[in-house]
Amino acid sequence: MRLRLRYGKMGKVRFVSHRDTARLWERALRKAALPVAYSGGYAPRPKLSFGLALPTCAESVAEYLDVDLDTSAPDDVDVDLDRISAGLPAGMDVLAGDTVDPRTMSLQEAVVACTWRIEARGIGTDEADRLVHGALSAGELVISRERKGKQVVDDLRPALLHLAVAGPTADGSELHAELAVHPRSVRPAELLTALALSLAGGGLEAGRVQRTHQWIERDGARGEPLPLVATSAQHAEARAS
């Protein structure tokens, strides 16, 4: 049996790396006494499959984890989401959980796009509108980024599915963006780099960045790996503050 969990990562815990996040989950699942399946070999590891890695310093209410349970576990095994959350640090909370078919496509393969809230510091909404309009009307958005230790030139425009100015913030403007993840994912910081190419004053600094959705397509329909329960998201925000 495979258990799929959706969790939030809010507040100070956003500074925890993806690798350390995996360690926190291993400890929380042990504390919750969940019958997690382990790999074989000399150094067995719990069978956990994470979704797309979240950039360090970004928050999220749409992170996912697949947990394979031991085949000897009963079908009606008790999965207490609150008990799992209790073993996680402040700011990390389980927002939803359900069983999925073990033959289901992995999260990294199934997710096709992510929605983001991105604060661009130092620019007002009028300037942000100009940058957004320019990006959406551009034929290409070329940036240089590192891949396998080498600098390569990539066009981000095909991955920019949606971009709009949501309104002002205390330090700048908030953008809402939907970015494709295949064949290569685009990070919010890379989007800001591309937008800043038309700025005479240089680059854009990212403020608060939050992933709000990961999207999959199934049988021609678009949806989320697990729907978010509004009250759970509100609880995660409160616990992180």
QUICOR-V819214 format. One record per run of one state. SS is the DSSP state (2 for helix, 1 for strand, 0 for the rest). FROM is the first residue (numbers start at 1). TO is the last residue. Records with the same first field share a line. If there is no record, write none. Layout:
BEGIN
SS: FROM-TO, FROM-TO
END
This chain:
BEGIN
0: 1-1, 10-10, 16-17, 32-35, 37-37, 39-45, 47-47, 51-58, 70-80, 87-91, 101-106, 122-124, 138-141, 148-149, 156-156, 169-171, 181-187, 199-204, 219-220, 224-229, 241-241
1: 2-9, 36-36, 38-38, 46-46, 48-50, 59-69, 92-100, 111-121, 142-147, 150-155, 160-168, 172-180, 205-218, 221-223
2: 11-15, 18-31, 81-86, 107-110, 125-137, 157-159, 188-198, 230-240
END
